[in-house]
């Protein structure tokens, strides 16, 4: 049987995040980061089906995010290390994009 491809829209994502926020009130704290990564995963999936949400960096990170989500259940220390690594990569990409925007603005002057 063929695996059905996940498709999310903005409303689905918003509903997931609102429901997750409520669940986080009563769930163990470790589920919060898990739910946040699942939100990132859903944004990535949206980008695969809708070019308005497509982001090459996020697409490149998809397998890593998916793999890191699974670590929460088996090894919390590895999960924390994985989150630290993801944060470093996202911060580096953010910095790269910020510098690129600054260069464009200064060249336009």
Order of alpha helices (4+ residues) and beta strands (2+ residues): alpha-alpha-alpha-alpha
